[in-house]
C-alpha cells in the first residue's frame, strides 16, 4: 500500500527501468548482436509473463536496442533481453546502460522527441517507438500506468515537433544535395548522371525523382547488374560503368556517390567549353578538385554541403533545445501529478459502481422532469458526482468526509 500522495509518484517510478545499448556506446556491428525482431519479441513476451511483468516494450532500431519496463529490478530485464537476442550477457554488461525512476522517464521523453537520436531531431524515431508500443500491445504488455506514461511522452513529442525547430531543415548530405540543386536553373529539364548505386546513390535518386519530378536520370555502378536492377525498379536508365567517360559528356548534372580509393572523374573527362554541375558526395573525394579550374564547371563536395546546409540546420536545432526541454519538463510534471493521484482511480471506480446501485434504489423520475435535464439522466448524475469527488480528493486529504459529501451531492441531484 502506498504511504501517501507525496511519495506515490516516486514509489511508482522506482519500478520504471530502461536497459540497453545505443549509438553513444557501441558500433553498429555490436548493436546488431542484440537487435530484436518480431519473433524474438515473442520470446521476450513469453518470458516477461513468466516473471509476471505487466508492462514491457523493446525499441530496436539501427541505432539502439532498449528495453523499457515496470519491474522489480533491471537485472531481470538484462537476462530477458540477452536470452531472446542470443547476445552474450558478459558483453552486454560491459557496453550497456541502465536507468531507473525519473532518469528512465527523462530518457524516454528525450528518445521520443529525437533529442537522443544520432542526428539531433531525427523524427523517424517516433514512428519506430509507436511500432514498438503496438507490438507490446499485441501481447497485452502495456499496463494502465505504462499506457498513461506513453500518452504523456507522445504528447510532449508532438508539441516539440509543432512548436519548436528541433526537427526542421536538412540533416543528411543526400538531402543537402537536393537543397543545393534547387538553387540551380531548370534542374528538372537537365540530364542527370548518378555514379554509384549503393544506399546513398539510391537515396539521392529517389530524392531527385520526388523533388524534381524527373526520370531523366542515368545511373552507373562498378557492378553493372546492380545498376541495371535498380534502374528497372526506379524507372530510370542504366549504362555500363565502362561508358563513364561518354556519360560524363552527355549529362549536365553529375552526382558521384562512390567509395573508390582514388579519383574516378578527372580533368581528362572535360574540355573548356563544358557546362556542368558536379556534386562529389564521396568520402574520400572521388572527383579531382582541380576540375574547378574550368570556368563553366561548378564542383561542390561533401564538406561544402555539410557546412552550408547540414551544420546550419544543426545549429538551428540546437537552439531549439531549451524550448524542447521546457515542454518535456511541463509534460513530465503533469504526469507526476497524475501519478500522485493514481491510487484514487480504483476508489473512484468502486464508488461509481456504488452510486449506480444507489440510483436503482431511488424513486423513478416523475413527469415534471425536463427533457435533457441532468436530473433525468442517471448516468450523468453519477458522472457529475464522480467528477466533483475526484476534484475534491485531489485537494483535500480527508477522504471520509469527501465520500460522505459526494453522497449528499448525489442525493441532492435526485
matplotlib code that plots the C-alpha trace (Angstrom):
import matplotlib.pyplot as plt

x = [0.0, 1.4, 2.1, 0.8, 0.3, 3.6, 5.7, 3.4, 5.0, 8.4, 7.4, 5.7, 8.6, 11.1, 9.8, 10.4, 13.6, 15.3, 18.3, 20.0, 22.7, 22.7, 24.9, 26.5, 28.4, 28.6, 29.2, 26.5, 28.2, 28.0, 24.4, 23.4, 24.3, 21.4, 18.8, 15.3, 13.0, 9.3, 9.9, 12.5, 10.0, 7.5, 10.1, 10.6, 6.8, 6.6, 9.5, 8.1, 4.8, 6.6, 8.2, 4.7, 5.8, 2.7, 4.4, 7.3, 8.3, 11.5, 12.7, 15.1, 16.5, 19.8, 20.9, 19.6, 18.1, 16.4, 14.0, 11.6, 9.5, 7.9, 9.8, 11.4, 14.9, 17.0, 18.8, 15.7, 15.4, 19.0, 18.5, 15.3, 17.0, 20.1, 18.2, 15.9, 18.6, 21.2, 23.8, 26.4, 25.4, 29.1, 29.5, 26.2, 27.1, 30.3, 28.7, 25.1, 23.5, 20.7, 18.5, 15.8, 13.0, 13.0, 16.2, 14.5, 11.4, 13.6, 15.4, 12.1, 11.0, 14.3, 14.2, 10.6, 11.5, 14.6, 16.9, 18.8, 19.0, 22.3, 21.2, 19.6, 15.9, 15.6, 11.8, 11.9, 12.3, 8.7, 7.3, 9.7, 8.6, 4.9, 5.6, 7.4, 4.4, 2.0, 3.9, 3.9, 0.1, -0.5, 1.0, -1.0, 2.2, 1.2, -0.5, -2.5, 0.4, 2.7, -0.2, -0.6, 3.2, 3.4, 0.4, 2.3, 5.6, 3.9, 2.1, 5.4, 7.0, 4.1, 4.3, 8.1, 7.6, 4.8, 6.2, 10.0, 12.5, 14.1, 13.2, 13.4, 15.7, 18.3, 20.3, 21.6, 24.1, 21.8, 19.1, 21.6, 22.4, 18.8, 18.7, 21.7, 20.2, 17.0, 19.1, 20.2, 18.2, 15.8, 17.2, 14.1, 15.0, 18.7, 20.2, 21.4, 24.1, 24.4, 27.6, 27.2, 24.1, 24.7, 22.3, 23.5, 23.2, 19.7, 18.5, 19.8, 18.0, 14.7, 15.0, 15.7, 12.6, 10.5, 11.5, 12.1, 9.6, 12.1, 13.1, 15.8, 18.4, 21.1, 22.9, 26.2, 27.8, 31.0, 28.8, 26.7, 23.8, 23.2, 22.7, 20.5, 18.3, 17.8, 17.2, 14.4, 12.9, 13.1, 12.1, 15.4, 18.2, 21.3, 24.5, 27.7, 30.4, 33.0, 30.9, 31.5, 33.5, 30.7, 28.0, 30.0, 30.0, 26.3, 24.9, 24.5, 24.5, 26.8, 26.4, 29.2, 28.3, 31.1, 33.7, 36.7, 40.2, 41.1, 39.5, 37.2, 36.4, 39.4, 40.1, 40.7, 36.9, 36.2, 37.0, 36.9, 33.5, 31.7, 28.9, 28.4, 27.3, 29.2, 28.4, 31.0, 29.3, 32.1, 34.4, 37.3, 36.7, 36.3, 36.3, 39.6, 39.3, 41.3, 38.2, 37.0, 39.6, 37.2, 35.2, 31.9, 32.1, 30.8, 32.1, 31.0, 32.0, 30.5, 32.3, 30.8, 27.3, 27.7, 29.0, 26.4, 23.3, 23.8, 25.8, 23.4, 20.4, 22.0, 22.7, 19.1, 18.1, 20.4, 19.0, 15.6, 16.7, 15.8, 12.2, 12.1, 13.3, 10.8, 8.0, 9.3, 9.5, 6.0, 4.6, 6.5, 5.3, 1.7, 2.4, 3.9, 0.8, -1.3, 0.8, 0.3, -3.5, -3.4, -4.4, -7.7, -8.7, -9.7, -11.7, -13.5, -14.4, -15.8, -17.7, -19.1, -20.4, -21.9, -23.7, -25.3, -26.5, -27.9, -29.6, -31.6, -32.9, -34.2, -37.7, -38.0, -38.0, -41.5, -43.4, -42.1, -38.5, -37.4, -36.1, -32.3, -32.1, -29.2, -31.7, -33.5, -30.3, -28.9, -25.6, -25.0, -25.8, -23.3, -20.6, -21.1, -20.8, -17.7, -16.0, -16.7, -15.4, -12.2, -11.5, -12.2, -10.0, -7.0, -7.2, -8.4, -6.9, -10.0, -11.3, -14.0, -15.6, -15.3, -17.1, -20.0, -20.2, -20.4, -23.4, -25.1, -24.4, -25.8, -28.9, -29.4, -29.3, -32.1]
y = [0.0, 3.4, 5.6, 9.0, 11.2, 13.0, 9.9, 8.0, 9.0, 8.2, 4.8, 4.0, 5.4, 3.4, 0.4, 2.0, 0.8, 1.1, -1.0, -1.2, -0.2, 2.7, 4.7, 6.6, 3.5, 0.9, 0.4, -0.7, -4.2, -4.7, -3.3, -5.9, -8.6, -7.5, -6.5, -7.7, -8.7, -9.7, -13.4, -12.6, -10.2, -13.1, -14.8, -11.7, -11.5, -15.1, -14.8, -11.4, -13.0, -15.8, -13.1, -11.6, -8.3, -6.3, -3.6, -4.0, -3.0, -3.1, -0.3, -1.9, 0.2, 0.5, 3.0, 1.3, -1.7, -0.6, -2.4, -0.4, -1.9, -1.6, -4.3, -5.2, -4.6, -4.2, -7.5, -9.4, -7.2, -7.8, -11.6, -11.4, -9.3, -11.4, -14.7, -13.5, -11.9, -14.6, -12.0, -12.5, -11.2, -10.5, -8.4, -6.6, -5.7, -4.1, -1.9, -1.3, 1.4, 1.2, 3.9, 3.9, 6.1, 9.8, 9.2, 6.4, 8.6, 11.5, 9.2, 8.1, 11.7, 12.5, 9.5, 10.2, 13.8, 13.0, 14.6, 11.4, 10.4, 10.1, 13.1, 15.7, 16.0, 12.9, 12.4, 8.9, 7.6, 8.4, 6.0, 3.3, 3.9, 3.7, 0.4, -1.0, 0.0, -1.6, -4.8, -4.9, -4.0, -7.1, -9.2, -7.3, -5.9, -2.3, -1.9, 1.2, 3.1, 2.5, 3.4, 6.8, 7.2, 6.8, 9.1, 11.9, 11.1, 11.1, 14.3, 16.0, 14.8, 16.2, 19.6, 19.7, 18.9, 21.5, 24.4, 24.2, 23.9, 20.7, 18.6, 21.2, 21.6, 19.5, 16.9, 14.4, 15.0, 13.4, 15.9, 18.7, 17.9, 18.4, 21.7, 22.8, 21.7, 23.7, 26.8, 25.8, 26.6, 24.1, 21.0, 19.1, 19.6, 18.7, 15.3, 13.9, 11.2, 9.3, 7.3, 4.7, 2.6, 1.9, 3.0, 6.6, 6.8, 5.2, 7.8, 10.6, 9.1, 8.8, 12.4, 13.7, 11.9, 13.2, 16.8, 17.5, 15.0, 13.8, 10.4, 11.9, 10.1, 7.6, 5.5, 3.7, 1.3, -0.8, -3.9, -3.3, -5.6, -3.7, -0.5, -2.3, -3.8, -0.5, 1.4, -1.0, -0.6, 3.2, 3.7, 5.4, 4.4, 2.4, 2.1, 0.1, 1.5, 1.4, 4.0, 6.5, 9.0, 9.1, 9.6, 12.4, 14.2, 13.6, 14.7, 18.2, 17.3, 14.6, 13.3, 11.0, 8.6, 6.1, 5.0, 4.4, 5.0, 7.4, 9.9, 8.3, 11.6, 13.8, 16.8, 14.5, 13.9, 17.6, 20.5, 24.2, 24.5, 22.1, 23.4, 21.1, 20.9, 18.2, 17.1, 14.9, 13.2, 10.6, 10.1, 10.2, 12.5, 10.7, 13.8, 15.6, 19.1, 20.9, 20.5, 23.7, 25.5, 25.2, 28.3, 26.8, 23.8, 24.0, 21.4, 21.1, 18.4, 16.8, 19.2, 22.2, 20.8, 19.8, 23.3, 25.3, 23.1, 20.4, 22.4, 25.4, 23.2, 21.5, 25.0, 25.9, 22.6, 23.1, 26.5, 24.8, 22.5, 24.9, 25.2, 21.4, 20.7, 23.2, 21.3, 18.0, 19.4, 20.8, 17.5, 15.3, 17.5, 16.9, 13.2, 13.2, 15.0, 12.3, 9.5, 11.1, 10.7, 7.3, 5.4, 7.3, 5.6, 2.3, 4.1, 6.3, 3.3, 1.4, 4.5, 5.0, 1.4, 2.0, 5.2, 3.2, 0.7, 3.5, 5.0, 1.8, 2.2, 5.7, 6.5, 6.9, 10.4, 11.9, 13.6, 17.0, 16.3, 18.4, 16.5, 16.8, 17.9, 16.2, 15.0, 13.0, 11.0, 8.7, 8.2, 11.9, 12.3, 9.6, 11.0, 14.6, 13.3, 11.3, 14.3, 16.5, 13.9, 13.4, 17.2, 17.3, 14.3, 15.9, 19.0, 17.5, 14.5, 13.9, 11.1, 10.0, 13.5, 13.7, 10.4, 11.5, 14.8, 13.0, 11.0, 14.2, 15.8, 12.8, 12.8, 16.5, 15.8, 13.3]
z = [0.0, -0.9, 2.1, 0.9, -2.1, -1.7, -2.3, -4.5, -7.8, -6.5, -5.4, -8.8, -10.8, -8.8, -10.8, -14.2, -15.8, -19.2, -20.1, -23.5, -25.9, -28.4, -30.7, -27.8, -26.5, -29.4, -33.1, -35.5, -35.7, -31.9, -31.7, -34.3, -31.8, -29.6, -32.2, -31.6, -34.4, -34.2, -33.5, -30.8, -29.2, -29.0, -26.9, -24.7, -24.2, -23.1, -20.6, -19.3, -18.4, -16.6, -14.5, -14.0, -15.7, -16.7, -18.9, -21.2, -24.7, -26.8, -29.0, -31.5, -34.4, -36.3, -33.6, -30.4, -28.7, -25.5, -23.2, -21.1, -18.3, -14.9, -13.0, -9.7, -11.0, -14.1, -13.8, -14.8, -17.9, -18.9, -18.6, -20.7, -23.5, -23.7, -23.7, -26.6, -28.7, -28.1, -27.2, -24.5, -21.1, -20.3, -23.4, -22.8, -19.2, -20.5, -23.1, -21.9, -19.8, -17.2, -15.9, -13.3, -12.0, -13.1, -15.1, -17.1, -17.6, -18.8, -21.2, -22.7, -23.2, -24.9, -27.2, -28.4, -29.1, -31.2, -28.7, -28.1, -31.8, -33.6, -35.7, -33.4, -34.0, -36.2, -36.1, -37.6, -34.1, -33.2, -35.8, -34.6, -31.0, -31.9, -33.7, -30.6, -28.5, -30.9, -30.8, -27.0, -27.0, -29.2, -26.4, -23.8, -22.3, -21.9, -18.5, -17.4, -15.9, -18.8, -21.2, -19.5, -19.3, -23.1, -23.7, -21.9, -23.8, -27.2, -26.3, -25.5, -28.7, -30.7, -29.0, -29.6, -33.3, -33.6, -31.6, -32.0, -34.8, -33.4, -36.4, -39.2, -42.1, -43.8, -41.8, -44.4, -47.1, -49.7, -48.9, -48.7, -52.3, -53.2, -51.4, -53.4, -56.7, -56.0, -56.4, -59.9, -63.1, -64.7, -63.0, -64.0, -67.6, -67.2, -67.9, -64.6, -64.1, -60.8, -60.3, -57.5, -56.9, -53.2, -50.5, -50.7, -54.5, -54.4, -51.8, -54.0, -57.0, -55.1, -53.8, -57.3, -58.6, -55.7, -55.6, -59.3, -60.8, -63.3, -64.8, -66.9, -64.8, -65.8, -63.1, -63.3, -60.8, -60.9, -60.7, -63.7, -62.8, -59.6, -61.5, -64.0, -61.4, -59.5, -62.8, -63.7, -60.2, -60.2, -63.8, -64.9, -67.3, -66.5, -68.5, -68.3, -65.9, -68.7, -70.5, -67.8, -70.0, -72.6, -69.9, -68.3, -71.6, -72.2, -68.8, -67.4, -63.7, -62.3, -58.8, -57.5, -54.6, -54.8, -52.3, -54.5, -53.2, -56.0, -58.4, -60.9, -62.6, -63.6, -65.7, -68.7, -68.9, -69.7, -72.0, -71.6, -73.3, -71.0, -68.7, -65.8, -62.2, -60.3, -56.7, -55.1, -52.2, -51.7, -48.8, -49.7, -52.7, -56.0, -58.2, -58.9, -57.2, -60.0, -62.2, -60.5, -62.7, -65.6, -65.8, -66.7, -64.4, -60.8, -58.4, -54.8, -52.3, -49.2, -46.9, -48.6, -48.4, -44.8, -43.8, -45.7, -45.1, -42.5, -40.0, -40.4, -39.7, -36.7, -35.2, -35.6, -34.0, -31.0, -30.5, -30.1, -27.3, -24.4, -25.6, -26.1, -22.6, -21.3, -22.9, -21.5, -18.0, -18.2, -19.5, -17.1, -14.2, -15.4, -15.5, -12.0, -10.7, -12.3, -10.7, -7.3, -7.6, -9.4, -6.2, -6.3, -9.6, -8.0, -5.3, -7.8, -10.0, -7.0, -5.8, -9.2, -9.1, -5.7, -6.9, -9.7, -7.2, -5.1, -8.1, -8.6, -5.0, -5.6, -6.9, -10.7, -12.2, -12.3, -15.1, -14.1, -15.2, -18.2, -21.2, -21.3, -17.7, -15.9, -13.3, -16.0, -16.8, -14.1, -15.8, -16.0, -12.3, -11.3, -13.6, -12.3, -8.8, -9.5, -11.3, -8.4, -5.9, -7.9, -7.8, -4.1, -3.3, -5.2, -2.9, 0.4, 2.1, 4.4, 2.2, 4.5, 4.6, 0.8, 0.2, 2.6, 0.8, -2.6, -1.4, -0.2, -3.6, -5.4, -3.3, -4.0, -7.7, -7.2]

ax = plt.figure().add_subplot(projection="3d")
ax.plot(x, y, z, "-o")
ax.set_aspect("equal")
plt.show()
